[in-house]
């Protein structure tokens, strides 16, 4: 007589079918089987996704990080590049080291680097060298005294007016048309002065009241956006004349106007009631001198 051997699954199936009290176990077994099928399907989908993603170029092989790094020499440092693009220095360093950018970050980096988003992202389209070559055909070539090429975009040209901010008894305001321009490095203005170049102008100094601080024929760079004096050197307009003086703010909205030369007496102006033609033209933020 042959004895039939039941497997574990058959025993469980027989026990569940012939025992009505095991309905709960039957439902549990059904759920477990469904979970097993879902898990297998999930693994299959994950494997498919991995196969599809493996066909895409890796970040390093795509060349994005090399192209991003190639833009760095145009800036003084990684920090300068980050400031120009509005991206944090830590975030930019992460991208250089292999991170992937968001779309908004990619656009900001391309704009700061002067390249197209398409070139930075894919390497397609005109490269920076092509852009320089095409633009140089229309621009006048500029060189320093040693013959090295000069990029004019690195400079800001500030108008110099035919006005003298007198370090003395004053000079009449006349001839408010710029004589010519003086160039300053854009990086210095943006990162050290932190002033909009449109708010700057160059004046010359005349007189001896500020001798030792500002001498006769010095040139000064004036920030016209700073017209609320606290303490420092300011250009003032008093009764139609321009004066450059040291200003000290006093209690009650009064200004004390001081000269470096003790031959000139200090005086005060009430900002609430100046009593005539008075205005703060701007603050002196730089001066130049011929030795």
MOTA-V898164 format. One record per residue. N is the residue number from 0. RES is the residue in one small letter. D_CENTER is the distance of its C-alpha to the mean C-alpha in Angstrom with 2 decimals. Layout:
# MOTA-V898164
n=N res=RES d_center=D_CENTER
n=N res=RES d_center=D_CENTER
This chain:
# MOTA-V898164
n=0 res=x d_center=91.99
n=1 res=x d_center=88.34
n=2 res=x d_center=85.87
n=3 res=x d_center=82.60
n=4 res=x d_center=79.58
n=5 res=x d_center=76.83
n=6 res=x d_center=73.20
n=7 res=x d_center=70.93
n=8 res=x d_center=69.29
n=9 res=x d_center=72.74
n=10 res=x d_center=73.90
n=11 res=x d_center=70.91
n=12 res=x d_center=71.40
n=13 res=x d_center=75.15
n=14 res=x d_center=74.63
n=15 res=x d_center=72.13
n=16 res=x d_center=74.30
n=17 res=x d_center=77.48
n=18 res=x d_center=76.11
n=19 res=x d_center=75.09
n=20 res=x d_center=73.70
n=21 res=x d_center=70.90
n=22 res=x d_center=69.06
n=23 res=x d_center=66.08
n=24 res=x d_center=65.91
n=25 res=x d_center=66.21
n=26 res=x d_center=63.20
n=27 res=x d_center=61.22
n=28 res=x d_center=62.18
n=29 res=x d_center=61.11
n=30 res=x d_center=57.66
n=31 res=x d_center=57.29
n=32 res=x d_center=58.18
n=33 res=x d_center=55.64
n=34 res=x d_center=52.90
n=35 res=x d_center=53.97
n=36 res=x d_center=53.69
n=37 res=x d_center=50.23
n=38 res=x d_center=49.05
n=39 res=x d_center=50.40
n=40 res=x d_center=48.72
n=41 res=x d_center=45.37
n=42 res=x d_center=45.68
n=43 res=x d_center=46.58
n=44 res=x d_center=43.57
n=45 res=x d_center=41.27
n=46 res=x d_center=42.89
n=47 res=x d_center=42.37
n=48 res=x d_center=38.67
n=49 res=x d_center=38.38
n=50 res=x d_center=40.25
n=51 res=x d_center=38.04
n=52 res=x d_center=34.77
n=53 res=x d_center=36.17
n=54 res=x d_center=36.42
n=55 res=x d_center=32.64
n=56 res=x d_center=30.88
n=57 res=x d_center=29.35
n=58 res=x d_center=25.59
n=59 res=x d_center=26.44
n=60 res=x d_center=29.00
n=61 res=x d_center=26.85
n=62 res=x d_center=24.64
n=63 res=x d_center=21.25
n=64 res=x d_center=20.27
n=65 res=x d_center=21.64
n=66 res=x d_center=19.72
n=67 res=x d_center=16.41
n=68 res=x d_center=17.43
n=69 res=x d_center=18.45
n=70 res=x d_center=14.93
n=71 res=x d_center=14.08
n=72 res=x d_center=16.21
n=73 res=x d_center=14.01
n=74 res=x d_center=11.50
n=75 res=x d_center=12.81
n=76 res=x d_center=12.39
n=77 res=x d_center=11.38
n=78 res=x d_center=9.13
n=79 res=x d_center=7.36
n=80 res=x d_center=7.35
n=81 res=x d_center=6.25
n=82 res=x d_center=3.09
n=83 res=x d_center=3.01
n=84 res=x d_center=4.95
n=85 res=x d_center=4.54
n=86 res=x d_center=7.51
n=87 res=x d_center=9.24
n=88 res=x d_center=10.43
n=89 res=x d_center=13.88
n=90 res=x d_center=13.43
n=91 res=x d_center=12.17
n=92 res=x d_center=15.07
n=93 res=x d_center=17.37
n=94 res=x d_center=16.78
n=95 res=x d_center=17.44
n=96 res=x d_center=20.52
n=97 res=x d_center=21.92
n=98 res=x d_center=20.32
n=99 res=x d_center=20.21
n=100 res=x d_center=17.22
n=101 res=x d_center=17.61
n=102 res=x d_center=17.66
n=103 res=x d_center=14.56
n=104 res=x d_center=12.59
n=105 res=x d_center=14.45
n=106 res=x d_center=13.58
n=107 res=x d_center=9.76
n=108 res=x d_center=10.32
n=109 res=x d_center=12.88
n=110 res=x d_center=11.03
n=111 res=x d_center=8.31
n=112 res=x d_center=11.48
n=113 res=x d_center=13.60
n=114 res=x d_center=16.21
n=115 res=x d_center=18.11
n=116 res=x d_center=17.86
n=117 res=x d_center=21.55
n=118 res=x d_center=21.32
n=119 res=x d_center=18.65
n=120 res=x d_center=20.69
n=121 res=x d_center=24.18
n=122 res=x d_center=24.30
n=123 res=x d_center=26.11
n=124 res=x d_center=25.47
n=125 res=x d_center=24.47
n=126 res=x d_center=22.82
n=127 res=x d_center=20.31
n=128 res=x d_center=23.44
n=129 res=x d_center=25.22
n=130 res=x d_center=22.49
n=131 res=x d_center=22.53
n=132 res=x d_center=26.31
n=133 res=x d_center=26.62
n=134 res=x d_center=24.33
n=135 res=x d_center=26.07
n=136 res=x d_center=29.32
n=137 res=x d_center=28.32
n=138 res=x d_center=26.36
n=139 res=x d_center=28.26
n=140 res=x d_center=28.02
n=141 res=x d_center=26.79
n=142 res=x d_center=27.80
n=143 res=x d_center=27.96
n=144 res=x d_center=31.38
n=145 res=x d_center=31.81
n=146 res=x d_center=31.23
n=147 res=x d_center=27.88
n=148 res=x d_center=25.64
n=149 res=x d_center=22.80
n=150 res=x d_center=19.72
n=151 res=x d_center=19.54
n=152 res=x d_center=16.06
n=153 res=x d_center=14.94
n=154 res=x d_center=16.68
n=155 res=x d_center=16.81
n=156 res=x d_center=20.40
n=157 res=x d_center=21.37
n=158 res=x d_center=24.84
n=159 res=x d_center=27.58
n=160 res=x d_center=30.26
n=161 res=x d_center=33.95
n=162 res=x d_center=34.04
n=163 res=x d_center=35.02
n=164 res=x d_center=33.88
n=165 res=x d_center=37.18
n=166 res=x d_center=37.51
n=167 res=x d_center=41.02
n=168 res=x d_center=42.81
n=169 res=x d_center=40.31
n=170 res=x d_center=39.86
n=171 res=x d_center=40.30
n=172 res=x d_center=37.35
n=173 res=x d_center=38.18
n=174 res=x d_center=36.88
n=175 res=x d_center=33.42
n=176 res=x d_center=32.61
n=177 res=x d_center=30.15
n=178 res=x d_center=32.13
n=179 res=x d_center=29.43
n=180 res=x d_center=25.80
n=181 res=x d_center=24.34
n=182 res=x d_center=21.43
n=183 res=x d_center=18.63
n=184 res=x d_center=15.94
n=185 res=x d_center=12.65
n=186 res=x d_center=10.92
n=187 res=x d_center=13.29
n=188 res=x d_center=12.75
n=189 res=x d_center=8.97
n=190 res=x d_center=9.14
n=191 res=x d_center=12.79
n=192 res=x d_center=14.04
n=193 res=x d_center=11.03
n=194 res=x d_center=13.18
n=195 res=x d_center=13.27
n=196 res=x d_center=15.33
n=197 res=x d_center=17.74
n=198 res=x d_center=18.88
n=199 res=x d_center=20.01
n=200 res=x d_center=23.42
n=201 res=x d_center=25.71
n=202 res=x d_center=29.22
n=203 res=x d_center=32.03
n=204 res=x d_center=34.07
n=205 res=x d_center=37.83
n=206 res=x d_center=40.32
n=207 res=x d_center=41.05
n=208 res=x d_center=40.38
n=209 res=x d_center=37.18
n=210 res=x d_center=38.76
n=211 res=x d_center=37.33
n=212 res=x d_center=33.91
n=213 res=x d_center=33.46
n=214 res=x d_center=36.21
n=215 res=x d_center=37.75
n=216 res=x d_center=35.86
n=217 res=x d_center=32.55
n=218 res=x d_center=29.51
n=219 res=x d_center=26.91
n=220 res=x d_center=23.39
n=221 res=x d_center=23.44
n=222 res=x d_center=20.80
n=223 res=x d_center=22.66
n=224 res=x d_center=20.49
n=225 res=x d_center=21.97
n=226 res=x d_center=25.53
n=227 res=x d_center=26.41
n=228 res=x d_center=27.65
n=229 res=x d_center=28.25
n=230 res=x d_center=29.06
n=231 res=x d_center=28.13
n=232 res=x d_center=28.78
n=233 res=x d_center=28.75
n=234 res=x d_center=30.12
n=235 res=x d_center=32.73
n=236 res=x d_center=34.91
n=237 res=x d_center=38.45
n=238 res=x d_center=41.25
n=239 res=x d_center=39.51
n=240 res=x d_center=38.70
n=241 res=x d_center=35.47
n=242 res=x d_center=35.51
n=243 res=x d_center=33.05
n=244 res=x d_center=33.96
n=245 res=x d_center=33.01
n=246 res=x d_center=32.63
n=247 res=x d_center=33.55
n=248 res=x d_center=33.29
n=249 res=x d_center=36.56
n=250 res=x d_center=37.82
n=251 res=x d_center=38.80
n=252 res=x d_center=36.16
n=253 res=x d_center=37.59
n=254 res=x d_center=35.97
n=255 res=x d_center=37.70
n=256 res=x d_center=37.30
n=257 res=x d_center=37.98
n=258 res=x d_center=38.72
n=259 res=x d_center=38.64
n=260 res=x d_center=42.07
n=261 res=x d_center=44.72
n=262 res=x d_center=46.80
n=263 res=x d_center=44.63
n=264 res=x d_center=45.23
n=265 res=x d_center=42.40
n=266 res=x d_center=42.42
n=267 res=x d_center=40.89
n=268 res=x d_center=39.45
n=269 res=x d_center=39.53
n=270 res=x d_center=36.39
n=271 res=x d_center=38.35
n=272 res=x d_center=41.07
n=273 res=x d_center=40.15
n=274 res=x d_center=43.47
n=275 res=x d_center=42.55
n=276 res=x d_center=39.79
n=277 res=x d_center=36.92
n=278 res=x d_center=33.13
n=279 res=x d_center=30.13
n=280 res=x d_center=28.46
n=281 res=x d_center=25.42
n=282 res=x d_center=24.47
n=283 res=x d_center=24.80
n=284 res=x d_center=21.67
n=285 res=x d_center=23.02
n=286 res=x d_center=26.37
n=287 res=x d_center=27.98
n=288 res=x d_center=31.61
n=289 res=x d_center=34.22
n=290 res=x d_center=36.46
